Amino acid sequence: MIRYPYKDIEFSPTPRPKKKYDPEFLIGLYRSMLRIRMIQEAIESRYHEDQMKSPIHLVIGQEATSVGVCAALRNTDQVYSSHRTQGNYLAKGGSLKAMLSELYCRLNGCAGSRGGSMHLLDKSVGYAGSSAIVAGSVPVTTGAAFSAQLLKKDQVNVVFFGDAATEEGAVWESLNFAALKSLPVIYICENNFYSVCSSLEVRQPGVDIYKKAEAFGLNSCRIDGSKVLHVYEATREAVERAQSGGGPTFIESVAYRWRGHGGAGDDSASGYRDPEEVKAWQEFCPIEGLYKELVKQKQIDEIRKNSMKDEIKEEILEAFEHAINSPNPEEKDLSTHVYSD
Amino acid sequence: MPWAEALLTSKVAGQEVTEEGRALSYVDALREALTLALELDPKVFVLGQGVNDSPGMFGVTTDLHKKFGTDRVFDTPLSEEGLTGICAGAALNGTRPVYLHNRPDFLLLTFNQLVSHAAKFHYIDNGQSNVPMVVWSAIGRGWGSGSQHSQAIQGFLLGVPGLKIIMPSTPYDAKGLMLSAIADNNPVLIFEHRWAMKTKAVVPEGIYHVPLGKGIYRRRGEDLTIVGTSHTLSLAIEAIDELGKEGVTADVIDLRTLKPLDEEIIFESLKKTGKVLVVDTGPEMAGVCAEIGCLVAEKGFHDLRGPVRRIGLPDSPVPAGYTLEQFYFPDKNRIAKVIREMVSGT
């Protein structure tokens, strides 16, 4: 049984593009999604080796949300996320080498092996960190927005979280405060219908998530998370609102998780969802969707796609080599940074 | 006026400030610390439920919003967890929040953000960020505060790496420790005590810091070492001062901060006296008393000439009524009794 058919979802109207898209911008979006997908698949294919001793939460199927949001942000805008970090981190420009080193628990990992896959960060590109506790980053990002407002910094603050986060009280405490203070923050709720194996219908009574946010006084919408340009436009509008003092925005981006909650592969066969549902959603692949569009517009072809793939493959191989050959932390590294000086 | 408060006020009114200099009430000392910090650093902001009320929170925040504006001194929604995370996020991004709560009981709502986020970021970010924030609350006792408004929870938090915990006992320390806490680049908890906040003493003007992680001798003596903080330590001082008539003296150590803990001063004194009494405003079980008691047994065993004793709270919730309360909370007589037992070896 397909519990959540794509056709049943009602999306809010997408803001119209402000100008015609530069073809290279579109190709950039495609490349970024393709790169995330390929990195995820490469991690997945090596995960059984048990050398990446870190829980992974793959973002395959949901790449458009990461890429569409981050394309509308500047380097100085801050992004935080949940445990499903990798797409957000890579889309914001986080170093692949440092990410893989972190997954391999190496000293030169982006968090020096203190964070693991659920706590990546690359401050040089405004990927500020993440929390492995559901909804944990939501108040933190709201606080980042408060500090930006207090210090009059031109900084937009964005947090990614899943549908289940909206079952945590701290999300609503944060939304209430953000609306109260008109904070420059954007809440990106990636609704993939499942929290580990619990479907949305056993967790929430059927009230649209974005409408709850609206009731808290936020500009809110639901967008098609399989369409990167819809994500981009909704975010661009939210960024403009944040920059002009218009306050917070809540975006519910609906996209399906093709893999299990954690680890490699799809675990639908265990019975919590119908494998047919996964297949049905794979028809709405964000990467293929954009590719077909770009082919139609004659902006990309098979040759360019393949050379792009080769480039990415090479980058991935090199990054894996780097991570695998990087040094492990030593005992002396254990107790540094318990306190800040 | 509630009975306990009235009793205390009458007692404190007669208190003499003996040292030279400007006498300030504990509350005024705290307000002066906040004023100085807000004046010094535009990145400091103060928040909490009721900080803008006309009396201010216990008088500690009175009129600060008028001087510094409601952008920097503001009343909050009742969202303790969310706002603790908001403080952590603000601290990560270059500001210095000071979040005030009426009671430590309300911090129990904040543990996810306090323990799993604010206390962790510096370490899990591999030193790339820090979280300079202060969380202040005042332990209650009396006038019906009861089980949900008198909890002293410092012991729960002692085992959380990355946090610092301050327990002041004098107006001088309250100001100097608050300024140190705001200047510190870590999440710092200050547990005030409502009864200590009724005192008055000499407090220097201007900015000064009381170092974190350093204890101080309040009394010097021979027969035992009394170690602790806050209001219970003040009671212990009253007890030992009276026992002076019986020829009993003690080293009394005010730790000022529980975390980091000044082990050195405890062992220095233990070497001399051979006996340790630990006092705390929280439960005896699994708390400050238990930790220091264990530490002394583990590292100071050969200097001990008698069992470590502790005076904290029994393993039972705090009753609301004053009749039960008098049996629940330690007072100077009970402390004196334990000291006599320790000295006589009975």
Interface residues (C-beta under 8 A of the other chain):
Chain A: Q78 Y80 A111 G112 R114 G115 H119 L121 K123 A128 G129 S131 I133 G136 V138 P139 V140 T141 T142 G143 A144 A145 F146 S147 A148 L150 L151 K153 Q155 G169 A170 W172 E173 S174 N176 F177 L180 T336 H337 V338 Y339 S340 D341
Chain B: K43 F45 D71 R72 T76 P77 S79 E81 G82 L83 T84 G85 I86 C87 A88 G89 A90 A91 L92 N93 G94 T95 P97 N112 Q113 S116 H117 F121 H122 Y123 I124 D125 N126 G127 Q128 S129 N130 V131 P132 P161 G162 K164 N185 N186 P260
